[in-house]
Amino acid sequence: MSENEISDLIVKAYSNQKDGQLSLAIQSWNELLNHPSVTQELSANAQLNLGNLHLQQGNNDLAYESMAKAIKANPNSSEAFFCLAYMEQEKENFNEAISFFESALKIKPEDVGALNNLGNCYDRLNKSDSIEIYSKAIALDSEYIAAYYNRGNAYSKIAKDELALKDLTLAIDLDNNFYQAYYNRGSVYKRLGKSKLSEKDFAKAKKLAQEEIEQSKKQ
């Protein structure tokens, strides 16, 4: 009977999540956590789902608490570490975020998203480690646009302009609507005195940004 009750609660929780009934999903996960037969594995999964649901509702403190409990129940939950890292990153607590991202990567070293965000944290702290970390992400996924873009910006910060141009161009080649990459490449061209190329990129960036704004108004 207990196994059936637990199964029913899990199905109910996921169904509510799928239907966008976040409060009802939270209620179902909490019922599961309070069930006398819940296992540690199920508890970890429930806390992870609760954390994500609280995040969607904007309840960051509750989300943080749930993710921490998920890790306590399952210290190998890379997703929970990633979520904690992301929350710290959003609060610009970059050292704390770095610690959590590194914990996530010890469990799942091929997570290019975690690597990219880790690089961003180092970059915000003006640490050159960011370039090496973006390079690791690119080595794992040669078409990971964000890593090329971010590494290009990191090169630009230390005036390695040719490398910056190469990476920003690669980002544009992978996504020719990436207006931020056009703008930043234009800034590098301008610094190098290549005014025609910089003006062309600035114009392209402006056009694409305006198109995106117009498209968002239609949605």
NUDO-957449 format. One record per residue: residue number from 1; residue in three letters; chain; x, y, z of N, C-alpha, C in turn. Coordinates in pm, 1 decimal, m for minus. Each point is the difference from the previous one (the first is absolute). Layout:
REM NUDO-957449
NUM,ALA,A,X,Y,Z,X,Y,Z,X,Y,Z
...
END
This chain:
REM NUDO-957449
1,MET,A,83.3,m120.9,0.0,m83.3,120.9,0.0,86.6,125.6,0.0
2,SER,A,107.4,0.7,79.7,87.2,116.9,9.4,64.3,32.5,m133.5
3,GLU,A,43.3,m106.0,m72.3,62.9,22.3,m130.4,m98.9,62.4,m97.2
4,ASN,A,m123.3,m44.5,3.8,m102.3,57.0,m87.4,m27.3,146.0,35.5
5,GLU,A,m3.1,29.1,128.3,m23.2,137.7,45.2,112.5,91.7,m48.5
6,ILE,A,123.0,m49.1,12.0,114.9,78.7,m43.6,m3.1,21.2,m150.6
7,SER,A,m28.8,m106.6,m73.2,m9.0,11.2,m146.2,m106.4,100.5,m40.8
8,ASP,A,m114.2,m5.3,68.0,m109.9,92.7,m31.1,41.1,144.7,26.5
9,LEU,A,73.7,22.4,108.6,44.2,135.6,32.7,99.3,52.0,m102.6
10,ILE,A,89.5,m87.8,m44.4,99.1,40.6,m101.3,m68.9,36.2,m131.2
11,VAL,A,m92.5,m86.0,m42.4,m74.8,26.4,m124.3,m79.3,130.3,12.9
12,LYS,A,m62.3,18.8,113.9,m79.9,120.8,25.2,88.0,125.0,m4.7
13,ALA,A,118.8,m8.5,62.1,90.7,114.7,2.7,47.1,36.7,m140.1
14,TYR,A,44.8,m101.3,m75.7,47.4,26.0,m136.5,m112.2,49.3,m90.8
15,SER,A,m119.0,m53.2,17.3,m114.5,43.4,m81.7,m31.5,147.0,26.4
16,ASN,A,3.4,37.2,127.0,m25.7,140.2,34.1,108.9,91.4,m56.1
17,GLN,A,125.8,m46.1,4.6,109.5,78.6,m57.1,m22.0,20.3,m150.2
18,LYS,A,m34.1,m108.8,m67.5,m20.2,4.9,m145.2,m113.7,94.4,m35.5
19,ASP,A,m103.8,4.1,82.6,m116.7,84.9,m26.0,20.4,143.7,48.3
20,GLY,A,117.0,26.6,57.0,27.1,135.4,48.9,m64.0,31.9,133.1
21,GLN,A,m50.0,m102.2,68.3,m61.1,19.1,131.6,110.1,m10.5,106.5
22,LEU,A,79.3,105.1,10.9,121.4,m6.1,82.0,m30.9,m19.2,148.8
23,SER,A,m97.9,72.3,50.4,m33.2,m11.5,143.2,m48.9,m140.0,34.8
24,LEU,A,m80.8,m58.0,m89.6,m47.7,m136.5,24.0,113.7,m100.7,m9.2
25,ALA,A,94.0,24.7,m91.9,116.6,m88.0,m11.0,83.8,6.8,127.3
26,ILE,A,19.5,119.6,51.8,75.3,17.3,125.1,m68.5,m75.4,113.4
27,GLN,A,m132.2,9.8,3.7,m76.6,m70.3,103.5,21.2,m151.5,m10.7
28,SER,A,m0.4,m51.9,m123.0,16.5,m144.6,m19.8,139.4,m46.1,40.3
29,TRP,A,102.1,78.6,m37.1,137.5,m37.8,37.9,16.6,2.6,151.9
30,ASN,A,m62.0,96.9,66.2,9.7,5.7,146.2,m73.1,m117.1,64.9
31,GLU,A,m110.6,m41.6,m59.3,m70.9,m118.2,50.5,89.2,m123.4,m11.5
32,LEU,A,72.7,m7.8,m112.4,91.7,m112.5,m19.7,111.3,1.1,105.0
33,LEU,A,54.8,118.4,25.3,107.5,11.7,99.2,m46.2,m40.1,139.8
34,ASN,A,m126.7,22.8,27.6,m54.5,m32.7,132.7,m50.8,m144.0,9.8
35,HIS,A,8.1,m72.0,m111.5,m46.8,m138.4,1.9,99.0,m86.2,79.5
36,PRO,A,m47.9,m85.9,86.6,90.0,m79.1,85.8,89.6,m97.3,m77.0
37,SER,A,m37.8,m35.0,m122.5,77.8,m99.2,m75.8,90.1,62.1,m106.2
38,VAL,A,14.3,131.7,0.8,81.3,64.7,m103.5,147.5,m36.1,20.0
39,THR,A,68.0,m33.1,m109.8,142.0,m34.9,7.9,85.4,126.2,m12.8
40,GLN,A,128.4,m13.9,31.5,90.7,113.9,m11.2,12.6,46.6,m145.0
41,GLU,A,0.7,m95.9,m92.6,9.3,33.8,m142.0,m121.8,79.8,m45.6
42,LEU,A,m117.8,m45.6,40.6,m122.2,72.0,m35.4,m5.2,137.0,66.3
43,SER,A,50.5,6.4,122.0,4.1,127.1,72.2,88.7,101.2,m73.0
44,ALA,A,114.8,m47.3,m48.3,91.2,87.9,m74.0,m66.3,52.6,m126.3
45,ASN,A,m69.2,m89.5,m71.1,m67.6,39.1,m123.5,m113.4,98.7,28.2
46,ALA,A,m72.8,m23.8,107.6,m109.5,89.5,37.5,52.5,138.8,33.7
47,GLN,A,108.7,4.9,77.2,57.8,129.6,37.5,51.4,74.9,m123.4
48,LEU,A,57.6,m75.1,m94.3,48.4,61.3,m123.7,m115.6,61.7,m78.4
49,ASN,A,m108.5,m74.0,m11.5,m117.2,52.7,m69.9,m60.8,118.4,74.2
50,LEU,A,m4.8,m8.8,131.5,m51.0,111.9,79.2,84.5,125.3,m22.1
51,GLY,A,131.7,m19.2,m1.9,89.2,113.5,m22.7,m28.2,68.4,m132.1
52,ASN,A,m17.1,m79.4,m105.8,m29.2,56.4,m131.7,m136.5,69.6,m2.8
53,LEU,A,m96.8,m57.7,67.6,m133.3,60.9,4.8,2.0,132.2,76.5
54,HIS,A,70.4,1.6,112.3,11.8,124.7,77.4,70.6,107.6,m82.6
55,LEU,A,100.5,m40.9,m77.5,68.6,95.2,m88.0,m96.7,60.0,m101.0
56,GLN,A,m83.0,m85.0,m59.2,m97.2,47.3,m98.2,m99.4,97.5,61.2
57,GLN,A,m26.2,m17.9,129.0,m92.9,89.9,69.0,69.6,123.3,56.1
58,GLY,A,132.5,4.7,m14.9,75.4,114.4,50.4,29.7,m5.9,148.1
59,ASN,A,m19.6,m117.7,61.2,29.4,m16.2,143.3,143.0,m53.8,16.2
60,ASN,A,96.5,88.8,m16.5,139.4,m42.9,m4.3,50.1,m60.6,130.9
61,ASP,A,m47.4,53.5,112.5,44.8,m53.8,129.2,m46.1,m144.6,17.4
62,LEU,A,m125.1,m26.1,m35.6,m51.7,m137.0,8.8,69.1,m90.7,m101.4
63,ALA,A,29.3,54.8,m118.0,70.4,m77.8,m102.1,138.3,m39.6,50.1
64,TYR,A,68.7,95.1,60.9,134.5,m25.8,51.7,m3.9,m108.4,107.9
65,GLU,A,m98.7,11.4,87.6,m15.5,m97.4,109.5,m25.4,m139.6,m55.9
66,SER,A,m86.3,m8.7,m100.2,m31.8,m130.4,m59.3,120.0,m60.9,m70.2
67,MET,A,76.0,82.1,m73.5,118.4,m50.8,m69.3,105.3,m49.1,99.9
68,ALA,A,14.9,72.5,108.7,95.6,m42.8,103.2,m43.0,m133.7,60.9
69,LYS,A,m130.2,m18.0,18.7,m51.2,m126.6,53.1,16.8,m112.4,m102.1
70,ALA,A,m14.3,33.6,m128.6,20.4,m99.7,m105.3,143.8,m51.5,3.0
71,ILE,A,93.8,90.6,21.0,141.6,m38.7,6.4,28.5,m83.8,125.2
72,LYS,A,m64.7,36.9,109.4,18.0,m78.0,123.2,m48.3,m142.7,m19.5
73,ALA,A,m111.8,m14.4,m72.9,m54.8,m133.0,m25.2,77.8,m74.0,m108.3
74,ASN,A,54.7,76.6,m94.5,77.8,m59.8,m109.2,117.8,91.3,m33.5
75,PRO,A,116.5,m24.3,62.5,117.1,84.9,m23.2,51.9,m2.7,m143.7
76,ASN,A,m53.7,m89.3,m83.5,42.1,m8.1,m140.1,m99.5,65.4,m95.2
77,SER,A,m81.2,89.9,52.6,m97.8,69.2,m83.5,65.5,121.2,m66.4
78,SER,A,52.6,m19.8,m118.9,65.6,111.4,m71.0,m100.0,110.6,m32.1
79,GLU,A,m124.8,m39.1,m26.9,m101.9,100.1,m33.6,m27.7,93.0,117.5
80,ALA,A,m3.0,m55.4,122.1,m23.5,82.7,118.4,116.7,95.5,22.2
81,PHE,A,122.7,m49.4,m16.3,116.5,88.6,12.9,m4.4,110.4,m105.7
82,PHE,A,m39.0,m37.1,m123.6,m8.6,98.6,m107.4,m102.6,108.4,34.9
83,CYS,A,m115.0,m40.9,51.7,m104.9,96.2,34.1,44.6,95.3,110.6
84,LEU,A,68.4,m54.0,101.0,52.1,85.5,106.2,103.1,97.9,m56.7
85,ALA,A,83.9,m50.7,m90.0,100.8,85.2,m63.2,m66.5,112.4,m78.4
86,TYR,A,m102.6,m36.4,m76.8,m70.8,99.5,m81.3,m62.7,108.3,87.9
87,MET,A,m59.2,m41.2,111.7,m61.2,98.0,90.1,103.6,94.7,58.5
88,GLU,A,115.9,m54.3,37.1,107.2,85.1,52.5,53.4,92.2,m110.0
89,GLN,A,8.8,m51.8,m121.7,45.8,80.4,m113.7,m95.6,117.4,m24.4
90,GLU,A,m129.7,m26.7,7.6,m99.7,104.9,m20.7,12.1,109.3,106.0
91,LYS,A,41.6,m38.4,121.1,17.3,97.4,108.4,138.7,64.8,m4.0
92,GLU,A,78.4,m37.4,m102.0,136.9,48.7,m19.4,92.3,m41.0,114.3
93,ASN,A,m32.3,m113.1,62.9,90.0,m61.3,97.5,88.6,m99.5,m75.6
94,PHE,A,95.7,54.2,m74.6,71.1,m81.9,m97.8,91.3,m104.7,63.1
95,ASN,A,60.5,29.8,113.3,85.8,m100.3,64.1,m81.9,m120.4,46.6
96,GLU,A,m118.3,28.2,57.1,m87.6,m109.4,42.5,m49.2,m79.3,m120.9
97,ALA,A,m33.7,73.2,m107.0,m46.5,m66.5,m121.6,108.1,m90.5,m57.5
98,ILE,A,123.2,48.2,m0.1,112.4,m79.5,m50.3,11.4,m131.1,76.7
99,SER,A,m11.8,8.3,131.5,10.7,m120.4,83.3,m106.8,m102.8,m37.0
100,PHE,A,m123.8,46.4,m19.6,m108.6,m92.1,m35.4,15.4,m54.5,m141.8
101,PHE,A,39.7,85.8,m94.6,21.5,m48.2,m136.9,110.5,m106.1,m3.4
102,GLU,A,104.8,22.9,76.5,109.1,m97.4,3.2,m46.5,m132.1,61.1
103,SER,A,m87.9,7.8,99.5,m56.1,m123.0,58.5,m84.6,m73.6,m103.4
104,ALA,A,m78.8,74.9,m76.3,m82.2,m61.6,m105.2,88.4,m67.2,m104.5
105,LEU,A,110.4,64.0,m34.6,88.3,m52.1,m104.4,81.8,m120.8,46.1
106,LYS,A,22.5,m12.3,129.5,67.0,m120.1,51.1,m89.3,m122.9,m23.0
107,ILE,A,m129.9,22.9,5.8,m95.8,m108.8,m20.1,m25.9,m21.8,m148.5
108,LYS,A,m8.6,109.7,m73.5,m33.4,m7.5,m142.8,95.6,91.0,m78.7
109,PRO,A,123.4,m46.1,m22.6,103.1,86.2,m60.9,m27.3,41.2,m143.7
110,GLU,A,m92.1,m67.9,m67.4,m29.0,32.8,m140.0,m114.8,100.9,m13.7
111,ASP,A,m44.3,59.7,108.9,m110.5,95.6,m2.7,49.7,134.6,m53.8
112,VAL,A,m20.0,22.5,m129.1,52.5,121.3,m63.4,m69.5,125.4,53.5
113,GLY,A,m126.7,m12.5,39.0,m70.9,114.2,57.1,62.7,44.5,131.1
114,ALA,A,35.2,m96.1,84.4,65.6,32.1,126.6,138.0,61.3,m25.3
115,LEU,A,72.1,m55.2,m97.5,131.7,56.5,m34.2,m12.8,144.0,m48.2
116,ASN,A,m96.0,23.9,m87.2,m17.9,135.7,m52.2,m33.9,98.9,110.5
117,ASN,A,m90.8,m39.9,89.2,m36.3,87.8,111.3,114.9,18.1,98.1
118,LEU,A,78.1,m105.8,20.7,118.3,11.3,84.6,96.7,102.1,m60.0
119,GLY,A,19.5,m8.8,m131.0,84.9,97.8,m68.1,m51.9,141.2,17.8
120,ASN,A,m132.2,16.2,m8.1,m60.0,133.1,18.2,28.3,56.2,138.5
121,CYS,A,m4.9,m87.8,100.5,28.4,45.1,137.3,144.7,46.3,13.1
122,TYR,A,92.7,m78.5,m53.8,140.5,40.6,3.7,20.1,130.3,m76.3
123,ASP,A,m70.5,13.6,m112.6,12.0,122.2,m80.0,m48.8,121.3,77.9
124,ARG,A,m111.4,m16.1,71.8,m52.6,112.3,78.7,94.8,38.6,112.3
125,LEU,A,82.6,m94.8,43.0,101.2,29.3,102.9,132.3,43.2,m63.5
126,ASN,A,m4.4,18.9,m134.3,118.9,42.2,m75.9,117.0,m96.0,15.9
127,LYS,A,m33.6,m129.2,m1.6,103.9,m102.2,9.3,18.7,m65.1,m137.0
128,SER,A,124.6,m13.4,m41.4,29.7,m52.2,m133.5,m34.3,m148.3,m14.0
129,ASP,A,m29.8,m67.1,111.9,m40.5,m141.7,m5.5,m119.1,m21.0,m92.5
130,SER,A,m77.5,105.6,m20.3,m122.4,m13.2,m79.4,29.6,m52.2,m140.4
131,ILE,A,109.0,45.4,m60.9,31.7,m40.9,m136.9,24.1,m150.0,m7.8
132,GLU,A,74.6,m52.9,95.8,26.9,m143.8,2.8,m129.6,m79.5,18.0
133,ILE,A,m89.6,52.2,82.1,m125.0,m70.8,26.9,m91.3,2.1,m122.5
134,TYR,A,m9.9,115.0,m66.6,m77.8,4.7,m124.3,57.7,m96.6,m103.1
135,SER,A,131.7,m9.2,m2.9,66.1,m91.1,m94.9,m36.2,m145.3,28.8
136,LYS,A,m14.7,m35.2,127.8,m41.0,m135.8,36.8,m141.1,m28.1,m51.9
137,ALA,A,m88.4,100.9,12.5,m136.7,m17.0,m48.7,m0.6,m21.0,m151.2
138,ILE,A,82.1,76.4,m71.0,8.2,m10.4,m146.0,57.8,m135.2,m41.1
139,ALA,A,96.4,m49.6,77.5,59.3,m131.3,m30.1,m105.1,m110.5,11.5
140,LEU,A,m96.4,19.5,89.7,m107.7,m98.8,17.5,m109.9,16.5,m104.2
141,ASP,A,m20.4,123.9,m42.7,m105.2,28.2,m98.8,50.2,109.2,m93.5
142,SER,A,43.8,m40.4,m117.6,62.5,94.0,m94.8,m99.7,98.3,m60.9
143,GLU,A,m129.2,m16.4,28.1,m99.8,93.1,m51.4,m71.9,74.4,112.8
144,TYR,A,65.7,8.8,115.0,m61.5,66.8,114.5,21.2,150.9,m13.1
145,ILE,A,m100.7,66.9,m53.6,10.9,141.5,m37.3,38.6,88.2,118.4
146,ALA,A,m66.5,m19.1,113.6,22.5,87.6,115.5,145.5,0.1,43.6
147,ALA,A,64.9,m116.5,m7.6,139.6,m8.6,43.8,92.4,76.8,m95.3
148,TYR,A,m25.5,m9.5,m130.8,78.8,79.1,m95.3,m19.1,149.7,25.7
149,TYR,A,m125.8,38.3,17.6,m31.6,141.0,23.5,67.4,51.2,127.6
150,ASN,A,m14.7,m76.5,107.7,57.2,42.6,128.1,152.6,0.0,m2.7
151,ARG,A,58.9,m100.8,m67.3,146.6,m1.8,m8.0,49.1,117.0,m85.3
152,GLY,A,m74.5,31.7,m106.3,35.8,115.5,m81.8,m1.2,128.1,80.9
153,ASN,A,m100.6,17.0,83.6,m7.3,118.8,85.2,113.7,2.5,101.7
154,ALA,A,34.3,m118.5,52.8,111.1,m8.3,95.7,132.2,36.9,m67.1
155,TYR,A,21.0,m47.0,m122.6,120.2,39.0,m74.9,1.6,150.2,m25.3
156,SER,A,m115.8,54.7,m31.7,m9.3,144.0,m26.9,39.5,81.8,122.3
157,LYS,A,m39.9,m47.5,118.7,31.6,71.2,124.1,150.3,14.3,22.3
158,ILE,A,76.7,m99.6,m47.4,145.4,5.0,20.5,72.5,36.8,m129.7
159,ALA,A,m76.5,59.9,m92.4,53.8,55.0,m125.0,65.0,m105.5,m89.7
160,LYS,A,m45.8,m124.7,9.4,43.5,m102.0,m97.2,m101.0,3.1,m113.9
161,ASP,A,11.9,107.7,m80.4,m105.1,34.5,m94.4,m20.2,m101.6,m111.5
162,GLU,A,108.0,m56.6,m52.1,m14.7,m96.3,m109.1,m72.8,m125.5,47.5
163,LEU,A,32.9,m43.3,122.1,m69.7,m116.4,55.9,m146.1,33.9,29.8
164,ALA,A,m23.3,123.0,45.7,m136.9,44.5,26.5,m81.5,0.5,m128.8
165,LEU,A,58.9,54.0,m106.2,m69.6,3.8,m129.2,m31.2,m140.3,m50.4
166,LYS,A,94.9,m89.7,17.6,m19.5,m137.4,m45.8,m118.3,m64.6,70.8
167,ASP,A,m5.4,14.2,132.9,m108.2,m63.7,76.5,m135.1,65.9,m27.2
168,LEU,A,m3.2,132.6,m7.3,m126.6,68.0,m25.1,m51.7,m31.9,m140.1
169,THR,A,91.8,m15.3,m94.2,m39.3,m38.5,m136.2,m55.1,m142.2,m1.2
170,LEU,A,61.5,m89.5,76.5,m50.5,m137.0,9.5,m140.8,m2.4,59.9
171,ALA,A,m22.8,84.7,100.8,m133.4,8.4,60.4,m102.3,47.2,m103.1
172,ILE,A,39.3,97.5,m81.8,m88.6,52.2,m104.6,m23.4,m105.6,m107.8
173,ASP,A,103.9,m74.5,m34.8,m15.1,m106.6,m99.8,m100.9,m105.2,46.7
174,LEU,A,m1.7,m25.0,130.5,m92.5,m98.4,55.7,m141.4,55.5,15.7
175,ASP,A,m9.6,131.8,16.1,m130.7,65.2,12.7,10.4,140.3,m59.5
176,ASN,A,m42.2,14.5,m124.9,16.5,129.6,m66.4,m103.2,103.5,42.6
177,ASN,A,m81.2,m33.4,100.2,m91.4,98.3,60.1,46.6,45.8,138.2
178,PHE,A,121.5,m35.0,35.1,54.2,28.5,133.7,50.2,145.2,3.6
179,TYR,A,m93.3,92.6,26.3,34.7,141.8,m13.6,104.2,46.4,101.9
180,GLN,A,1.2,m62.6,119.1,101.3,39.2,98.4,140.9,m31.4,m50.1
181,ALA,A,13.0,m112.2,m72.4,131.5,m35.9,m54.0,43.1,98.2,m108.6
182,TYR,A,m95.7,42.4,m84.3,31.7,101.5,m100.5,47.0,130.0,67.1
183,TYR,A,m73.4,40.4,103.4,33.9,125.1,68.0,139.3,m6.8,62.7
184,ASN,A,26.4,m109.3,69.6,129.9,m11.9,67.3,113.9,m14.5,m100.0
185,ARG,A,m25.1,m69.8,m111.2,102.8,m7.6,m104.0,24.2,138.0,m60.3
186,GLY,A,m109.0,75.0,m17.6,14.2,136.8,m49.6,84.5,85.5,91.8
187,SER,A,m15.2,m21.9,131.4,80.4,75.4,97.8,148.2,m32.9,m13.0
188,VAL,A,31.6,m126.4,m27.0,140.0,m40.2,m18.3,54.7,62.2,m128.2
189,TYR,A,m78.7,m7.1,m107.0,43.3,62.1,m126.0,25.6,149.5,19.6
190,LYS,A,m87.0,66.4,74.5,15.8,143.7,24.4,129.6,28.1,73.8
191,ARG,A,30.9,m82.8,99.3,124.1,17.7,75.4,123.2,m19.7,m89.2
192,LEU,A,m16.0,m86.1,m101.0,110.7,m25.7,m92.3,6.4,103.1,m113.3
193,GLY,A,m92.3,94.2,1.4,0.3,103.7,m103.1,m63.0,m43.3,m131.4
194,LYS,A,m72.6,m111.7,2.0,m65.3,m49.9,m122.5,m144.2,50.9,m1.3
195,SER,A,m12.7,127.8,m34.2,m127.7,69.6,15.4,m110.7,m56.3,m89.3
196,LYS,A,32.2,m36.9,m123.9,m102.9,m51.3,m90.2,m58.4,m131.2,51.5
197,LEU,A,88.8,m86.7,47.6,m46.3,m127.9,53.7,m80.0,20.5,128.7
198,SER,A,44.1,92.3,83.4,m70.6,24.5,125.9,m137.5,59.2,m26.5
199,GLU,A,m8.5,95.3,m92.6,m129.7,61.0,m32.5,m96.3,m103.0,m57.5
200,LYS,A,53.0,m89.8,m82.0,m83.1,m105.3,m57.9,m56.6,m90.4,108.7
201,ASP,A,84.5,m37.8,97.0,m46.5,m86.7,109.4,m98.2,71.9,91.2
202,PHE,A,26.0,128.0,28.6,m92.1,76.1,84.7,m136.5,12.7,m66.1
203,ALA,A,m0.7,23.7,m130.6,m126.1,12.5,m73.7,m76.3,m132.1,1.4
204,LYS,A,72.4,m110.0,m17.4,m62.3,m132.9,1.4,m57.2,m30.5,138.0
205,ALA,A,75.4,32.9,103.1,m46.1,m23.9,137.2,m127.1,78.4,28.5
206,LYS,A,m2.6,126.8,m42.4,m117.5,84.2,23.3,m121.8,m56.0,m73.3
207,LYS,A,18.2,m41.0,m124.6,m109.6,m54.0,m80.2,m57.1,m126.6,63.7
208,LEU,A,88.6,m91.2,40.8,m45.0,m125.6,60.1,m69.8,23.9,134.0
209,ALA,A,52.2,92.6,80.2,m60.8,30.6,129.4,m139.6,57.7,m19.3
210,GLN,A,m15.7,88.7,m98.5,m131.2,58.2,m28.1,m98.6,m106.9,m46.8
211,GLU,A,48.7,m91.7,m83.3,m85.7,m108.8,m47.8,m46.0,m88.6,115.8
212,GLU,A,90.2,m25.0,94.1,m36.8,m82.9,115.5,m105.3,69.4,86.0
213,ILE,A,15.2,131.9,17.4,m98.2,75.6,77.2,m136.7,m5.1,m67.2
214,GLU,A,m2.0,19.8,m131.9,m125.6,m2.6,m74.1,m65.1,m138.8,7.4
215,GLN,A,82.1,m103.0,m8.2,m51.5,m136.5,6.6,m60.2,m29.4,137.2
216,SER,A,65.3,49.9,105.3,m50.5,m24.1,135.2,m132.5,70.2,24.2
217,LYS,A,m22.6,112.5,m68.1,m126.1,72.6,14.2,m116.5,m77.0,m60.1
218,LYS,A,30.5,m83.5,m99.5,m104.3,m76.9,m67.5,m42.4,m123.4,78.6
219,GLN,A,82.0,m40.9,93.8,m27.3,m123.8,74.1,m95.1,25.8,116.8
END
